[in-house]
Amino acid sequence: MTDPIPACENDPQIRRTALYSTLAQVPEGKVVSYGQLAELAGLGRAARWVGRTLSQLPGDTKLPWHRVLGAGGRLSLPAGSPSGDEQRARLRMEGVTILNNRVDIQRHGWRPVEHSG
């Protein structure tokens, strides 16, 4: 049996804040998967929730949504769609190489440094 999720972790606004603050840390030229972003934000295995939430961002957001990819570096937004084309253009401007609708995670993946105190 697993422990129940604390009420604060279930609050949608707290979850969004955790997601947005983690996403804001992804540096230019680096990418992260939906699942990795969920884990880093303390949201567990919430990759689909991350995708849904990011799809609802306003068009003028300053958050680097374009740096979030599907598993294995796959670009999940379709080429030829406005958001898919914008994502590809932004990534290329940051020096990210896209080949066969994928980004090389070994080369461009974000690995935040864990600080120990």
C-alpha positions in Angstrom: 0.0 0.0 0.0 1.3 3.5 -0.8 1.1 6.5 1.3 -1.7 9.0 0.3 -0.6 12.0 -1.6 -0.4 15.1 0.7 -3.2 17.6 -0.1 -0.7 20.2 -1.1 0.8 18.0 -3.8 -2.7 17.4 -5.2 -3.5 21.2 -5.4 -3.5 22.1 -9.1 -2.0 25.6 -8.6 0.8 24.2 -6.5 1.5 21.6 -9.1 1.5 24.2 -11.9 3.8 26.5 -9.9 6.3 23.6 -9.3 6.1 22.8 -13.1 6.6 26.3 -14.2 9.5 27.1 -11.8 11.3 23.9 -12.9 10.7 24.6 -16.6 12.1 28.2 -16.2 15.4 26.7 -15.2 16.0 24.7 -18.4 18.8 26.6 -20.1 19.0 27.8 -23.7 20.3 25.0 -26.0 19.1 22.2 -23.6 16.0 20.1 -23.7 14.1 17.9 -21.3 11.4 15.3 -21.7 7.9 15.6 -20.4 8.6 12.8 -17.9 11.9 14.1 -16.8 10.3 17.6 -16.2 7.6 16.0 -14.1 10.1 14.1 -12.0 12.4 17.2 -11.5 9.3 19.2 -10.5 8.4 16.6 -7.8 5.3 15.5 -9.7 6.2 11.9 -10.1 5.1 10.1 -13.3 3.0 12.9 -14.6 4.3 13.3 -18.2 0.9 13.5 -19.8 -0.3 16.1 -17.2 2.8 18.2 -18.0 2.0 18.0 -21.7 -1.6 19.0 -21.2 -0.6 21.8 -18.8 2.0 23.2 -21.2 -0.5 23.1 -24.1 -2.7 25.6 -22.1 0.0 28.2 -21.7 -0.8 31.6 -23.2 0.8 32.4 -26.5 2.9 35.2 -25.0 4.4 33.1 -22.2 8.1 33.7 -21.4 8.4 30.0 -20.3 10.7 27.9 -22.6 7.9 25.4 -23.5 9.8 24.6 -26.8 12.5 22.9 -24.8 10.2 20.1 -23.6 10.2 17.0 -25.8 8.7 13.5 -25.9 10.5 10.5 -24.6 13.8 9.8 -26.3 14.1 13.3 -27.7 11.1 13.0 -30.0 9.4 16.3 -31.1 5.8 15.7 -30.2 4.3 18.7 -31.9 3.7 18.0 -35.6 5.8 19.6 -38.3 3.7 21.9 -40.4 1.6 23.0 -37.4 2.1 26.6 -36.1 3.3 25.4 -32.7 5.4 22.6 -34.2 7.1 25.0 -36.6 7.7 27.5 -33.8 9.3 24.9 -31.6 11.6 23.7 -34.3 12.6 27.3 -35.2 13.3 28.2 -31.6 15.3 25.1 -30.9 17.4 25.6 -34.0 18.0 29.3 -33.0 19.4 27.9 -29.8 21.8 25.6 -31.6 19.8 22.4 -31.0 20.2 19.9 -33.9 17.0 18.2 -35.1 17.4 15.1 -37.2 14.5 12.8 -38.2 12.1 14.7 -35.9 14.4 14.0 -32.9 16.9 15.8 -30.7 20.0 14.0 -29.5 19.4 13.8 -25.8 23.0 12.8 -25.0 24.2 16.0 -26.6 21.4 18.5 -25.8 19.7 16.9 -22.7 19.5 19.0 -19.6 21.1 17.4 -16.5 20.7 19.8 -13.6 23.5 19.6 -11.1 22.4 18.4 -7.7 23.8 20.5 -4.9 24.6 18.8 -1.6 24.7 20.9 1.5 
